[in-house]
Amino acid sequence: MNKTWTTQQLPEKEQFDYWREVICNTYTGLSSKRNCEGSFMGSILCYDQADLAISQIASEAQIVSRGKREIARSSTESYFLLLQQKGVGHVVQDGRKVELRIGDYTLVDTTRPYILSFYSDFKQLCIKIPRLSLHSRMYNPDRITAVKPAPANGLAQLGLNYIQALSVPDIVSHAANKKRLVQNFLEFLPIIFNESPQDNSIEELRSKSIQLDMLLCFIERNLAGPDLNPGMAAKHLDVSIRYIHKLFENSDSSFGRTVLKSRLEKCAEELQNPLFSNKSIAEIAYQWGFNDLSHFGRNFKKLLEITPRDWRNKTLS
């Protein structure tokens, strides 16, 4: 459902106070200041795209900040992706400052202080992203705030196309397609910012990104093998076992948890597929690398909150 806030119909003396209240309630514990008195024109249109909250903001000049006091009062943990649509914006976070002109975009992390400065009328698209959804996909996520992809970078343009697609409330009508669009965006966004020339470690980040992709592909191809282990993966990538574990250090997963979750998801898919109804639950589990049915059943229920048998009966009935 779309929500709209505007100061247009309010008495002049109430306009900016109302604006500050709307910002704090709509976003996340912010402080807003302006350098003049009198009327204040501002509007916000909000809507959802699957798990993302999208906002179209149009406003007069102001400085918006989130400091330690606002962070302490709010438990919100998210990233804001900010796309400049009119005017110029300046973003400061983590000791970095970036200027946003029309078509530029950047990220800020609500768990750390930041400042947004606008010295004239502006329009900005804001995408509120659950922090874990992005943080778990990023390498060194503390280095991707208050930077912007280089305009000449082809990835930056692809990212802009994604963002502009998300800015259209009903670009897709089916809920599953909306979710797929958002998931693709979240998978693609880290690639854009990890490719941005933000510091001297970019080559290391790029190498890690590529190697993790190769590792995940290796895991996917070898899920059915009960002996799949970090040593096999290390040999395949020609790296140490320690480095295999290091590739997961900035995520909420590990080699073992990734393999287990992927195997359980494959089993769940086959258990609900009528084409495999002639196979027993044990056959499907063994086929995807499990060699202990108790271990399989316990972890299946932990992941899906239902037993394998009930899952099959529920989905095939």
C-alpha positions in Angstrom: 0.0 0.0 0.0 1.3 3.5 -0.9 1.7 6.1 1.8 2.2 9.8 1.1 3.2 12.6 3.5 3.3 16.3 2.4 3.7 19.6 4.2 1.7 21.5 1.5 -1.7 21.7 3.3 -0.3 22.6 6.7 0.0 26.1 8.2 3.4 27.6 7.5 4.6 27.5 11.1 3.8 23.8 11.4 5.4 22.6 8.2 9.0 22.0 9.2 8.1 20.5 12.6 5.8 18.1 10.8 8.5 17.3 8.3 11.0 16.4 11.1 8.4 14.1 12.7 7.6 12.4 9.4 11.3 11.8 8.7 12.0 10.3 12.1 8.9 8.0 11.9 9.3 7.0 8.3 13.0 6.3 8.4 15.1 5.8 11.4 15.9 8.2 14.2 17.1 11.2 12.2 17.7 14.9 13.1 16.9 17.5 10.4 18.0 21.2 10.4 17.5 24.1 8.0 19.2 27.5 7.7 16.1 29.7 7.2 12.6 30.3 8.7 9.2 30.4 7.0 7.4 27.9 4.8 8.8 24.5 4.1 7.8 22.3 1.2 8.5 18.6 1.4 6.8 15.3 0.4 7.5 11.6 0.7 5.8 8.8 -1.2 6.5 5.3 0.3 5.7 1.8 -1.0 7.1 -1.7 -0.8 8.8 -3.9 -3.3 8.8 -7.4 -1.6 11.2 -7.0 1.4 12.4 -3.5 0.4 10.8 -0.2 1.5 11.0 2.4 -1.3 10.6 6.2 -0.8 10.4 9.0 -3.2 11.6 12.2 -1.4 11.2 15.8 -2.7 12.3 18.6 -0.4 13.8 22.0 0.2 17.4 22.5 1.4 18.2 20.9 4.7 20.9 18.9 6.6 19.9 15.4 7.9 22.0 13.6 10.4 22.0 10.4 12.4 24.3 10.5 15.4 25.0 8.3 18.4 22.0 9.7 20.3 19.6 8.7 17.4 21.3 5.3 17.0 20.9 4.6 20.7 17.1 5.4 20.5 16.4 3.3 17.5 17.0 -0.5 17.0 16.6 -0.3 13.2 19.4 -2.0 11.3 19.4 -1.3 7.6 21.2 0.2 4.7 19.8 3.1 2.7 20.6 3.2 -1.0 20.3 6.8 -2.1 19.8 7.8 -5.7 20.0 11.5 -6.6 17.2 12.5 -8.9 17.3 16.3 -8.7 19.8 18.8 -7.2 23.0 17.8 -5.4 23.5 15.8 -2.2 26.6 15.3 0.0 26.9 12.1 2.1 29.4 11.7 4.9 30.0 8.4 6.7 33.0 6.5 8.1 35.4 9.3 7.3 34.4 9.4 3.6 32.5 12.1 1.7 30.8 11.6 -1.6 28.9 14.1 -3.8 25.8 12.9 -5.5 24.6 14.4 -8.7 21.7 13.3 -10.8 22.0 9.6 -11.5 24.6 9.0 -8.8 23.9 6.6 -5.9 25.5 5.4 -2.7 24.9 3.5 0.5 24.7 4.4 4.2 24.6 2.1 7.2 22.0 3.1 9.9 24.1 1.4 12.6 26.8 4.1 12.3 26.6 7.9 12.3 26.2 9.8 8.9 25.2 13.2 7.6 23.2 14.1 4.4 23.5 17.7 3.2 21.3 19.4 0.6 21.9 23.1 -0.1 19.1 23.5 -2.6 15.8 21.8 -3.6 16.3 18.1 -4.3 14.7 14.8 -5.1 16.0 11.5 -4.0 15.0 7.9 -4.2 15.7 5.9 -1.0 15.7 2.1 -0.8 15.6 0.7 2.7 17.4 -2.6 2.7 17.5 -4.9 5.8 21.1 -4.8 7.0 21.6 -8.6 7.1 20.3 -9.0 3.6 23.2 -6.9 2.3 25.8 -7.2 5.0 26.0 -11.0 4.7 26.6 -10.7 0.9 29.4 -8.0 1.2 33.1 -8.3 1.6 34.4 -5.7 4.1 30.9 -4.0 4.3 32.3 -1.1 6.3 34.2 0.1 3.2 31.2 0.4 0.9 29.4 3.3 2.5 29.7 6.9 1.2 31.2 5.8 -2.0 29.7 5.6 -5.5 30.3 3.5 -8.5 32.2 5.3 -11.2 29.7 6.5 -13.9 31.9 5.1 -16.7 31.7 1.6 -15.1 29.2 -0.6 -17.0 28.2 -2.2 -13.7 27.2 1.2 -12.3 24.8 1.6 -15.3 23.3 -1.8 -14.8 22.8 -1.0 -11.1 21.1 2.2 -12.0 18.7 0.2 -14.3 17.8 -2.1 -11.4 17.2 0.8 -9.1 15.0 2.6 -11.6 13.0 -0.6 -12.1 12.4 -0.9 -8.4 11.3 2.7 -8.4 8.2 1.7 -10.4 5.6 0.4 -7.9 3.9 -2.0 -10.1 6.6 -2.9 -12.6 5.7 -6.6 -12.0 2.3 -7.7 -10.7 3.0 -11.2 -9.4 4.3 -11.4 -5.9 6.8 -14.1 -6.7 8.3 -12.0 -9.5 8.6 -9.0 -7.2 10.5 -11.2 -4.8 12.7 -12.5 -7.6 13.4 -9.0 -8.8 14.5 -7.9 -5.3 16.6 -11.0 -4.7 18.4 -10.5 -8.0 19.0 -6.8 -7.1 20.4 -7.8 -3.7 22.8 -10.4 -5.3 23.9 -7.9 -7.9 24.5 -4.8 -5.6 27.5 -6.2 -3.8 29.3 -6.8 -7.1 28.8 -3.2 -8.1 30.2 -1.8 -4.8 33.0 -4.4 -4.5 34.1 -3.4 -8.0 34.1 0.4 -7.1 37.6 1.9 -6.8 37.1 3.0 -3.2 40.4 1.9 -1.7 43.6 0.1 -2.4 42.2 -3.3 -1.3 39.9 -3.5 -4.3 42.0 -6.2 -6.1 41.9 -8.3 -2.9 38.1 -7.8 -2.7 37.7 -8.7 -6.4 39.8 -11.8 -6.1 37.8 -12.9 -3.0 34.5 -12.3 -4.8 35.5 -14.4 -7.8 36.9 -17.2 -5.6 33.8 -17.4 -3.4 31.6 -17.6 -6.6 33.9 -20.4 -7.8 33.7 -22.1 -4.4 29.8 -21.9 -4.4 29.7 -23.4 -7.9 32.0 -26.2 -6.8 29.8 -27.0 -3.8 26.7 -26.9 -6.0 28.2 -29.4 -8.5 29.4 -31.8 -5.8 26.5 -31.7 -3.3 25.6 -35.3 -4.0 29.0 -36.6 -2.9 28.9 -37.6 0.8 32.7 -36.9 1.0 32.4 -33.2 0.0 34.7 -31.3 2.4 36.8 -28.1 2.6 40.0 -30.1 1.6 38.4 -31.1 -1.8 37.4 -27.5 -2.4 40.8 -26.2 -1.4 42.5 -28.6 -3.9 40.1 -27.6 -6.6 40.7 -23.9 -6.1 44.4 -24.4 -5.4 44.3 -22.6 -2.1 44.7 -23.7 1.6 41.8 -25.1 3.7 42.3 -22.1 6.0 41.6 -19.8 3.0 38.4 -21.7 2.2 37.1 -20.9 5.6 38.3 -17.3 5.3 36.1 -16.7 2.3 33.1 -17.0 4.5 34.4 -14.7 7.3 32.2 -11.7 6.3 29.0 -13.7 6.0 26.7 -15.4 8.4 27.5 -18.9 7.0 30.4 -21.3 6.7 31.5 -24.1 4.4 29.7 -26.7 6.4 26.5 -24.7 6.9 26.4 -23.8 3.2 26.7 -27.5 2.2 24.1 -28.6 4.7 21.5 -25.9 3.8 22.0 -26.6 0.0 21.5 -30.3 0.5 18.4 -29.8 2.6 17.0 -27.5 0.0 17.6 -30.0 -2.8 15.9 -32.7 -0.8 12.9 -30.4 0.0 12.5 -29.7 -3.8 12.5 -33.4 -4.7 10.2 -34.3 -1.8 7.5 -31.9 -3.1 8.0 -32.9 -6.8 5.5 -35.5 -8.1 8.2 -36.8 -10.5 10.0 -38.2 -7.5 7.0 -39.6 -5.6 8.2 -43.2 -6.2 11.4 -42.5 -4.3 11.5 -43.0 -0.5 12.6 -40.2 1.8 15.8 -42.2 2.6 16.7 -42.6 -1.1 16.4 -38.8 -1.7 18.4 -38.0 1.4 21.2 -40.5 0.4 21.1 -39.2 -3.1 22.0 -35.7 -1.9 25.0 -36.7 0.2 23.4 -37.6 3.6 24.6 -40.8 5.2 22.8 -40.4 8.5 19.0 -40.3 8.4 18.7 -39.1 12.0 21.0 -36.2 11.2 19.1 -35.4 8.0 15.6 -35.5 9.7 16.8 -33.4 12.6 18.3 -30.7 10.4 15.4 -30.8 7.9 12.9 -30.0 10.7 15.2 -27.3 12.1 15.4 -25.5 8.7 11.7 -26.0 7.5 10.0 -26.4 10.9 8.3 -29.6 9.6 9.4 -33.2 9.3 10.4 -34.6 5.9 7.4 -36.9 5.9 4.9 -34.2 6.8 6.6 -31.9 4.2 6.0 -34.5 1.5 2.4 -35.2 2.5 1.6 -31.5 2.8 3.0 -30.6 -0.6 1.9 -33.6 -2.6 -1.7 -33.8 -1.1 
